[in-house]
Amino acid sequence: MKAAKKRRRTDACLVLCGVLIWFLADADRVRRAAAEALILCGSSVIPALFPFLAVSTLLISLGFGDWVSPRLAGLMALFRLPGSAGSALLLGLAGGYPIGARTAADLYEKGLLTSGEAERLLAFCNNSNPVFLVSVLGAGVFGSVRAGIYLWLIHILSALLAGLFFRGKRKQTAPLRVTRRTPCQELPSLPTALVRAVQGSALSMLSVCAFVVLFYVLAQPLGGLGGGLGPALVGLTELFSLTPMLTPSASGFILASGCAGWGGLSVLCQTASVLDGSGLRLRNCILGKALQGMLAALLAALVQGFLL
């Protein structure tokens, strides 16, 4: 076991040395790509995510999970989760990556979910921003708001189907904490909660943008590969980098839907960042996003015939 772990570390170091040599040998192109990614963060990522991230964090701090619990109990029962888990699903669908995962971690830390429940929730609550799907992809790439709405509806349906698949997972399998914690009796004041939400969201956005820049740079060489392989690999790596490579065609629609469901390696790293220190494992999130991506691509293939 130790030998295998040491070998993996050695392989990772060799790969990183190769990446570093590439950065040094092609420093000017890497610099330009990083500058483009920073512009992308300032013009799209931060405006689309930061307000949602700050407000969603504030909502959970002020007891939104308790308020929404009875109202979504019926829906979340389908996934064998308490109603409070519905806040992570709703905020994740409205706010985009990685707000769903951040909200799930907040619910766990507030004692509204057990570790097993939170990890099952991570399989389907972390989703793309509807503004990105409808406006950037639908109107921008395919020239149709209708196409964007279909992408959004497919995204929601594929997430819910993935959640049904994971609803029985980890029910009795050695959760990190075996009993539900008692929620805090006293909620923070509004000014205190607001300051904490804004400060915490600013730190989270710094991490998100850092991953976007890194993976945007790493994805650049993949775009030069021939055929549809290049765009597919770029989409699997970093979702925003895929946008200028998409074509308004059936294959482009399917690729956009599948990659939006998957989210990309960049999103998974962002998710790992917001889960850091929570004690929640990332495994279900990775498996859930992979399943959602496949389901979203399949659903897109079924509807593209009469949509495009």
C-alpha positions as CSV (number, residue, x, y, z in Angstrom):
1,M,0.0,0.0,0.0
2,K,2.8,2.4,0.9
3,A,4.7,1.5,-2.2
4,A,1.7,2.1,-4.4
5,K,1.0,5.5,-2.7
6,K,4.7,6.5,-3.1
7,R,4.6,5.5,-6.8
8,R,1.4,7.6,-7.4
9,R,3.1,10.6,-5.7
10,T,6.2,10.1,-7.9
11,D,4.1,9.9,-11.1
12,A,2.2,13.0,-10.0
13,C,5.5,14.9,-9.4
14,L,6.8,13.8,-12.9
15,V,3.6,15.1,-14.5
16,L,3.8,18.4,-12.7
17,C,7.4,18.8,-13.7
18,G,6.3,18.3,-17.3
19,V,3.6,21.0,-16.8
20,L,6.1,23.4,-15.3
21,I,8.5,22.9,-18.2
22,W,5.7,23.6,-20.6
23,F,4.8,26.8,-18.7
24,L,8.4,27.9,-18.9
25,A,8.8,27.0,-22.6
26,D,5.6,28.7,-23.6
27,A,5.5,31.4,-21.0
28,D,4.0,34.1,-23.3
29,R,1.0,31.9,-24.4
30,V,0.4,30.8,-20.8
31,R,0.5,34.4,-19.7
32,R,-2.1,35.4,-22.4
33,A,-4.3,32.5,-21.4
34,A,-4.2,33.4,-17.8
35,A,-5.0,37.0,-18.6
36,E,-8.1,35.8,-20.7
37,A,-9.2,33.7,-17.7
38,L,-8.9,36.6,-15.3
39,I,-11.0,38.7,-17.7
40,L,-13.5,35.8,-17.8
41,C,-13.6,35.8,-14.0
42,G,-14.2,39.5,-13.8
43,S,-16.8,39.7,-16.5
44,S,-18.7,36.4,-16.0
45,V,-17.7,34.2,-13.1
46,I,-17.8,36.7,-10.2
47,P,-20.9,38.6,-11.3
48,A,-22.8,35.3,-11.8
49,L,-21.7,33.6,-8.6
50,F,-20.7,36.0,-5.9
51,P,-24.1,37.6,-5.2
52,F,-25.7,34.1,-5.1
53,L,-23.0,32.7,-2.9
54,A,-23.2,35.6,-0.4
55,V,-27.0,35.5,-0.2
56,S,-27.2,31.7,0.0
57,T,-24.7,31.6,2.9
58,L,-26.7,34.4,4.7
59,L,-29.9,32.5,4.2
60,I,-28.5,29.3,5.8
61,S,-27.1,31.3,8.7
62,L,-30.5,32.9,9.4
63,G,-32.3,29.6,9.4
64,F,-33.5,29.1,5.9
65,G,-33.0,25.4,6.2
66,D,-35.4,25.2,9.1
67,W,-38.0,27.4,7.3
68,V,-37.9,25.4,4.0
69,S,-37.8,22.0,5.7
70,P,-41.6,21.4,6.0
71,R,-42.3,22.9,2.6
72,L,-40.0,20.6,0.7
73,A,-40.3,17.5,2.9
74,G,-42.4,15.7,0.3
75,L,-40.0,16.3,-2.5
76,M,-36.9,15.5,-0.5
77,A,-38.5,12.3,0.8
78,L,-38.1,10.9,-2.7
79,F,-34.4,11.0,-2.1
80,R,-34.7,9.8,1.5
81,L,-33.5,13.2,2.8
82,P,-35.0,15.6,5.3
83,G,-36.8,18.7,4.0
84,S,-34.0,21.0,5.0
85,A,-31.8,19.4,2.2
86,G,-34.2,21.1,-0.3
87,S,-32.5,24.5,0.4
88,A,-29.2,23.1,-1.0
89,L,-31.0,21.8,-4.1
90,L,-32.9,25.1,-4.7
91,L,-29.9,27.3,-4.1
92,G,-27.7,25.1,-6.2
93,L,-30.0,25.2,-9.1
94,A,-30.5,29.0,-8.8
95,G,-26.9,30.0,-8.0
96,G,-24.7,27.6,-9.9
97,Y,-21.5,25.8,-9.1
98,P,-20.4,25.4,-6.3
99,I,-23.2,27.0,-4.2
100,G,-25.1,23.7,-3.9
101,A,-22.1,22.0,-2.3
102,R,-21.4,24.9,-0.1
103,T,-25.0,25.0,1.2
104,A,-24.9,21.2,1.8
105,A,-21.8,21.7,3.9
106,D,-23.4,24.6,5.8
107,L,-26.5,22.4,6.5
108,Y,-24.2,19.7,7.9
109,E,-22.2,22.1,10.0
110,K,-25.5,23.6,11.4
111,G,-26.6,20.1,12.4
112,L,-29.5,19.9,10.0
113,L,-28.1,16.9,8.1
114,T,-26.0,13.9,9.1
115,S,-22.8,13.2,7.2
116,G,-24.4,10.4,5.3
117,E,-27.4,12.6,4.3
118,A,-25.1,15.5,3.3
119,E,-22.9,13.2,1.1
120,R,-26.0,11.8,-0.6
121,L,-27.2,15.3,-1.2
122,L,-23.8,16.2,-2.8
123,A,-24.5,13.7,-5.6
124,F,-27.2,16.0,-7.1
125,C,-27.4,19.4,-5.4
126,N,-24.4,21.0,-7.1
127,N,-25.5,22.4,-10.5
128,S,-25.0,25.0,-13.1
129,N,-26.3,28.6,-13.1
130,P,-29.4,29.0,-15.2
131,V,-28.0,32.3,-16.5
132,F,-25.1,30.4,-18.0
133,L,-27.3,27.8,-19.6
134,V,-30.0,30.1,-20.9
135,S,-28.1,33.2,-21.8
136,V,-24.5,32.2,-22.5
137,L,-25.1,28.8,-24.1
138,G,-28.7,29.1,-25.3
139,A,-28.8,32.7,-26.7
140,G,-25.0,33.1,-27.2
141,V,-24.0,29.8,-28.8
142,F,-27.2,28.4,-30.3
143,G,-28.9,31.7,-31.0
144,S,-32.1,30.7,-29.1
145,V,-33.4,31.3,-25.6
146,R,-35.6,28.3,-26.2
147,A,-32.6,26.1,-26.6
148,G,-31.1,27.5,-23.4
149,I,-34.4,26.8,-21.5
150,Y,-34.3,23.2,-22.8
151,L,-30.7,22.9,-21.6
152,W,-31.7,24.2,-18.2
153,L,-34.7,21.8,-17.9
154,I,-32.5,18.9,-19.0
155,H,-30.0,19.9,-16.4
156,I,-32.6,19.9,-13.6
157,L,-34.1,16.6,-14.7
158,S,-30.7,14.8,-15.0
159,A,-29.8,16.1,-11.5
160,L,-33.0,14.8,-10.0
161,L,-32.6,11.4,-11.8
162,A,-29.0,11.2,-10.4
163,G,-30.4,11.9,-6.9
164,L,-32.8,9.1,-7.2
165,F,-30.0,6.7,-8.1
166,F,-28.0,7.7,-5.0
167,R,-30.9,7.9,-2.5
168,G,-30.1,4.6,-0.9
169,K,-26.4,5.1,-0.8
170,R,-24.5,5.3,2.5
171,K,-27.6,4.9,4.5
172,Q,-26.0,2.7,7.1
173,T,-22.4,2.6,5.9
174,A,-20.2,4.0,8.7
175,P,-21.0,7.7,8.4
176,L,-18.5,10.1,9.7
177,R,-20.9,11.0,12.5
178,V,-23.5,8.5,13.4
179,T,-26.1,10.7,15.0
180,R,-27.7,13.9,13.9
181,R,-26.4,16.9,15.8
182,T,-28.7,19.3,17.5
183,P,-29.1,22.6,15.6
184,C,-27.8,25.7,17.2
185,Q,-30.4,27.3,19.5
186,E,-29.5,30.9,18.8
187,L,-29.1,32.3,15.4
188,P,-26.6,35.1,14.8
189,S,-27.8,38.7,14.4
190,L,-28.4,40.0,10.8
191,P,-25.3,42.3,10.8
192,T,-23.1,39.5,12.1
193,A,-24.5,36.9,9.7
194,L,-24.1,39.4,6.8
195,V,-20.5,40.2,7.6
196,R,-19.6,36.5,7.9
197,A,-21.5,35.6,4.7
198,V,-19.8,38.3,2.6
199,Q,-16.3,37.6,4.0
200,G,-16.7,33.8,3.6
201,S,-18.1,34.2,0.1
202,A,-15.2,36.5,-0.9
203,L,-12.7,33.9,0.2
204,S,-14.7,31.2,-1.7
205,M,-14.7,33.3,-4.9
206,L,-11.0,33.8,-4.7
207,S,-10.6,30.0,-4.6
208,V,-13.1,29.5,-7.5
209,C,-11.4,32.1,-9.7
210,A,-8.0,30.5,-9.0
211,F,-9.2,27.2,-10.2
212,V,-10.9,28.7,-13.3
213,V,-7.6,30.4,-14.2
214,L,-5.5,27.3,-13.7
215,F,-7.8,24.9,-15.6
216,Y,-8.4,27.5,-18.3
217,V,-4.6,27.5,-19.0
218,L,-4.4,23.8,-18.8
219,A,-7.2,23.3,-21.2
220,Q,-5.8,25.5,-23.9
221,P,-3.6,22.8,-25.7
222,L,-6.6,20.4,-25.7
223,G,-8.6,22.7,-27.9
224,G,-6.2,22.2,-30.8
225,L,-6.9,18.5,-31.0
226,G,-8.7,17.4,-34.2
227,G,-12.4,16.7,-34.7
228,G,-14.7,16.7,-31.7
229,L,-12.1,15.3,-29.3
230,G,-10.6,18.7,-28.5
231,P,-13.9,20.4,-27.4
232,A,-14.9,17.3,-25.5
233,L,-11.7,17.2,-23.5
234,V,-11.9,21.0,-22.9
235,G,-15.4,20.6,-21.6
236,L,-14.5,17.8,-19.3
237,T,-11.7,20.0,-17.9
238,E,-13.1,23.5,-17.7
239,L,-16.7,24.4,-18.6
240,F,-16.2,28.1,-19.4
241,S,-13.4,27.3,-21.8
242,L,-15.7,25.2,-23.9
243,T,-18.1,28.0,-24.8
244,P,-16.2,29.6,-27.7
245,M,-15.6,26.1,-29.2
246,L,-19.2,25.0,-29.4
247,T,-21.0,25.0,-32.7
248,P,-24.8,25.6,-33.1
249,S,-25.4,22.0,-34.1
250,A,-26.9,18.8,-32.7
251,S,-23.5,17.6,-31.7
252,G,-22.7,20.9,-30.0
253,F,-26.0,20.8,-28.2
254,I,-25.4,17.3,-26.8
255,L,-21.8,18.2,-25.8
256,A,-23.0,21.4,-24.1
257,S,-25.6,19.5,-22.1
258,G,-23.3,16.7,-21.1
259,C,-20.4,18.9,-20.1
260,A,-22.8,21.3,-18.1
261,G,-24.1,18.2,-16.2
262,W,-20.5,17.0,-15.5
263,G,-19.2,20.5,-14.6
264,G,-15.6,19.8,-15.3
265,L,-12.5,19.1,-13.3
266,S,-12.3,22.8,-12.4
267,V,-15.8,22.6,-10.7
268,L,-14.8,19.4,-8.8
269,C,-11.8,21.2,-7.5
270,Q,-13.9,24.2,-6.5
271,T,-16.3,21.8,-4.8
272,A,-13.4,20.2,-2.9
273,S,-12.3,23.6,-1.8
274,V,-15.7,24.6,-0.3
275,L,-15.9,21.2,1.4
276,D,-12.5,21.5,2.9
277,G,-12.6,21.2,6.6
278,S,-16.3,20.1,6.7
279,G,-15.4,16.4,7.0
280,L,-17.6,15.5,4.0
281,R,-16.2,13.3,1.3
282,L,-16.2,14.2,-2.4
283,R,-16.8,10.7,-3.7
284,N,-20.5,10.9,-4.2
285,C,-20.2,14.3,-5.8
286,I,-17.8,13.0,-8.4
287,L,-19.9,9.9,-9.1
288,G,-23.1,12.0,-9.2
289,K,-21.7,14.6,-11.6
290,A,-20.5,11.8,-13.9
291,L,-23.9,10.2,-13.9
292,Q,-25.7,13.5,-14.4
293,G,-23.4,14.4,-17.3
294,M,-24.2,11.1,-19.1
295,L,-28.0,11.5,-18.4
296,A,-27.9,15.1,-19.6
297,A,-26.2,14.1,-22.9
298,L,-28.7,11.3,-23.4
299,L,-31.7,13.6,-22.8
300,A,-30.2,16.2,-25.1
301,A,-29.8,13.6,-27.8
302,L,-33.5,12.7,-27.5
303,V,-34.8,16.3,-27.9
304,Q,-32.3,17.9,-30.3
305,G,-34.1,16.5,-33.3
306,F,-37.1,18.9,-33.0
307,L,-35.3,21.7,-31.2
308,L,-32.5,22.5,-33.6
